[in-house]
Amino acid sequence: MEGAQEGLAIRGDGLVLREWTEDDLPAMVELFDEPGVAYRTPLASPFDLVAARAYLDRARSTRADGTRIQLAVTEDGATPLGEVLLGSLGAERPAGAVTLGYAIGAAHRGRRLAARATRLLTEYAHTTLGLDRIRLQIEPDNAASVAVARAAGYRRRADVPPTRGSQKGRTYLLEVWEHTAG
Ligand SMILES: CC(C)(COP(=O)(O)OP(=O)(O)OC[C@H]1O[C@@H](n2cnc3c(N)ncnc32)[C@H](O)[C@@H]1OP(=O)(O)O)[C@@H](O)C(=O)NCCC(=O)NCCS
């Protein structure tokens, strides 16, 4: 996949989205070992250095096999403030199955980092990757995430049934939000 070896970086709107590196492991712990991330995402909890190592290894292998792109959200190209990702990539996936996800460190929320990063990566997915539909999967009571979806120009697909998920001892419903090219 384009950029996999050199290290993909997407720039715009005051942000640099770039690939995670070894040096980021302590920062990942700081960002992701947090109740909101634990509750709303599939990330390990507690998210310690061992979890960060496993997360980076998985990011690299799924990047290499073309199924995921996980990028650190930064303003300066260096300090990670959160993550934005594209998952379910790959030719064998049905159209419409490409999903985008995001998490921002608690200390950095409320600065439109998620909305800006989502816009940037969505634009990249449409233009560079040529994907027509990008989807978000959001619990209806996750007000922050719903607001990010709206701010990034996504619309809820009321006609698509929510998917039921289960993790960390709870079950939940995920509504589908979508952004289409053009
Ligand atoms: C959801 C999350 C990524 C938002 O990150 P963020 O960088 O603070 O969001 P932004 O600053 O880009 O905010 C975008 C919009 O959401 C609104 N918003 C942010 N937090 C909000 C909250 N807690 N309640 C209501 N609206 C909120 C902002 O006001 C802004 O709205 P605007 O465009 O009308 O100004 C962050 O709260 C997070 O990481 N949560 C835990 C993980 C998670 O829920 N991930 C998503 C799973 S689907």
The ligand as a Gaussian input file, in Angstrom:
#p B3LYP/6-31G(d) Opt

LIG

0 1
 C      -14.934000      11.497000      20.986000
 C      -13.583000      12.223000      21.087000
 C      -12.613000      11.572000      20.102000
 C      -13.798000      13.708000      20.737000
 O      -12.513000      14.315000      20.620000
 P      -12.313000      15.896000      20.651000
 O      -11.027000      16.196000      19.949000
 O      -12.479000      16.418000      22.025000
 O      -13.548000      16.421000      19.766000
 P      -13.581000      17.811000      18.998000
 O      -12.888000      18.833000      19.842000
 O      -13.095000      17.588000      17.610000
 O      -15.118000      18.149000      18.989000
 C      -15.906000      18.066000      17.828000
 C      -17.291000      18.510000      18.186000
 O      -17.772000      17.696000      19.263000
 C      -18.205000      18.512000      20.339000
 N      -17.935000      17.803000      21.582000
 C      -16.718000      17.403000      22.021000
 N      -16.856000      16.766000      23.205000
 C      -18.169000      16.779000      23.494000
 C      -18.939000      16.269000      24.579000
 N      -18.347000      15.601000      25.602000
 N      -20.285000      16.442000      24.543000
 C      -20.880000      17.077000      23.514000
 N      -20.198000      17.570000      22.436000
 C      -18.868000      17.426000      22.452000
 C      -17.396000      19.760000      20.193000
 O      -18.011000      20.867000      20.822000
 C      -17.345000      19.940000      18.709000
 O      -18.576000      20.445000      18.255000
 P      -18.642000      21.660000      17.204000
 O      -18.096000      21.114000      15.911000
 O      -20.090000      21.974000      17.141000
 O      -17.771000      22.732000      17.791000
 C      -13.006000      12.136000      22.526000
 O      -13.970000      12.597000      23.436000
 C      -12.593000      10.717000      22.917000
 O      -11.489000      10.284000      22.594000
 N      -13.488000       9.985000      23.605000
 C      -13.174000       8.603000      24.030000
 C      -13.052000       7.641000      22.850000
 C      -14.291000       7.655000      21.948000
 O      -15.422000       7.833000      22.377000
 N      -14.034000       7.421000      20.642000
 C      -15.078000       7.350000      19.650000
 C      -15.718000       5.993000      19.638000
 S      -17.049000       5.934000      18.419000

